[in-house]
Amino acid sequence: MHWVPSLTLQEDEPDDATHDGMALALPGAVLRTAPSDRARILARLRWDVMGHAPDDRGRGAWAHAWIAGNREGWVRRDRIRAFTAYSAIFRKAHGRWLLAGFASRE
């Protein structure tokens, strides 16, 4: 069995590292240039892995975040979930990996 996400520790990370700064953008989430629905759209997101910017305090309607390609912007907080809120479980059968389960911790 293999769990996804399977978080591996970096060499210098403590054993209890939590990766709290990581999140998933739900389908329909939008990365914008500013915390406003009228701000210019930088990217339309669908299960993108994103990181919270260091200045994001975890409160308010908008999250300051970055995504792949070093793109930084704002995403509505109700359109993101903690990186570890979902897990997929795979098993190998007859030389192929098969999805064995999907779990939500919400």
Backbone torsions as a table, in degrees:
resi	resn	phi	psi	omega
1	MET	NA	147.7	178.2
2	HIS	-139.2	129.7	-179.8
3	TRP	-98.6	139.1	174.6
4	VAL	-125.1	128.8	3.0
5	PRO	-76.0	141.6	174.8
6	SER	-108.2	101.4	-175.2
7	LEU	-83.8	121.8	177.2
8	THR	-101.3	144.6	-178.9
9	LEU	-82.2	143.0	172.1
10	GLN	-75.0	160.2	-175.2
11	GLU	-54.1	-37.6	-176.0
12	ASP	-101.2	9.9	179.3
13	GLU	-84.7	145.8	175.1
14	PRO	-70.7	160.2	-178.8
15	ASP	-62.6	-21.2	-178.4
16	ASP	-101.9	24.0	177.7
17	ALA	-58.3	137.5	-173.2
18	THR	-110.1	-15.4	-177.2
19	HIS	57.0	36.5	-178.0
20	ASP	-58.7	-25.6	-177.1
21	GLY	-79.1	-0.7	-178.1
22	MET	-97.6	148.2	178.8
23	ALA	-150.7	164.7	174.3
24	LEU	-111.0	134.7	174.7
25	ALA	-88.8	123.2	179.9
26	LEU	-69.9	155.2	175.9
27	PRO	-53.8	134.8	-178.4
28	GLY	96.1	-10.5	177.3
29	ALA	-67.9	151.5	-177.7
30	VAL	-131.8	131.2	174.1
31	LEU	-90.5	123.7	-176.0
32	ARG	-120.0	163.1	-178.7
33	THR	-73.3	-19.1	-178.2
34	ALA	-151.6	162.5	-179.1
35	PRO	-76.7	69.3	-179.7
36	SER	-156.2	141.2	176.7
37	ASP	-66.5	-13.1	178.9
38	ARG	-94.6	-7.8	-179.4
39	ALA	-70.4	154.8	-179.1
40	ARG	-60.2	139.4	178.7
41	ILE	-81.7	127.2	175.9
42	LEU	-93.9	-36.2	-178.6
43	ALA	-162.4	145.5	170.6
44	ARG	-96.1	130.4	-170.3
45	LEU	-110.2	150.9	177.2
46	ARG	-153.7	97.5	-178.4
47	TRP	62.6	25.6	176.6
48	ASP	-69.8	141.3	172.5
49	VAL	-82.8	130.6	-179.8
50	MET	-133.2	157.1	176.5
51	GLY	-114.5	143.0	175.9
52	HIS	-76.2	135.5	176.4
53	ALA	-64.4	149.5	-178.1
54	PRO	-55.6	-28.4	-178.9
55	ASP	-86.3	-2.2	179.2
56	ASP	-74.3	125.2	-175.7
57	ARG	-93.7	-1.7	178.5
58	GLY	79.7	14.5	179.7
59	ARG	-129.3	163.8	177.6
60	GLY	90.5	173.7	-175.2
61	ALA	-77.5	-18.3	-175.1
62	TRP	-122.3	143.6	175.3
63	ALA	-108.6	131.4	174.0
64	HIS	-85.1	120.7	-170.4
65	ALA	-146.0	168.9	172.7
66	TRP	-129.9	152.9	178.1
67	ILE	-128.1	179.5	179.5
68	ALA	-51.7	150.2	-178.2
69	GLY	81.7	12.2	179.2
70	ASN	58.8	31.3	176.9
71	ARG	-86.9	131.0	-177.0
72	GLU	-119.1	141.7	178.8
73	GLY	-176.1	-153.8	-174.5
74	TRP	-125.7	137.0	179.3
75	VAL	-129.1	138.8	175.4
76	ARG	-58.8	128.9	-176.2
77	ARG	-62.3	-27.9	179.1
78	ASP	-75.5	-1.9	178.6
79	ARG	-108.7	15.6	177.3
80	ILE	-129.2	156.8	177.2
81	ARG	-134.5	154.3	176.8
82	ALA	-56.4	142.9	-177.0
83	PHE	-55.0	-32.7	-177.3
84	THR	-99.1	15.6	-179.0
85	ALA	-74.0	-19.9	-179.6
86	TYR	-127.0	146.7	175.0
87	SER	-139.5	139.3	172.1
88	ALA	-110.2	140.6	-179.0
89	ILE	-116.7	126.0	-179.4
90	PHE	-117.7	151.0	173.5
91	ARG	-134.7	151.9	-179.3
92	LYS	-96.3	128.4	178.9
93	ALA	-139.9	126.6	178.9
94	HIS	54.2	40.1	176.7
95	GLY	78.8	5.7	-179.6
96	ARG	-125.4	147.2	175.2
97	TRP	-86.0	129.6	179.5
98	LEU	-121.2	142.9	176.2
99	LEU	-71.0	120.5	-177.8
100	ALA	-102.6	-18.5	-179.5
101	GLY	-177.2	162.4	178.2
102	PHE	-140.3	129.9	-175.9
103	ALA	-129.3	140.5	173.7
104	SER	-114.3	136.2	179.8
105	ARG	-99.9	22.4	-179.3
106	GLU	-90.7	NA	NA
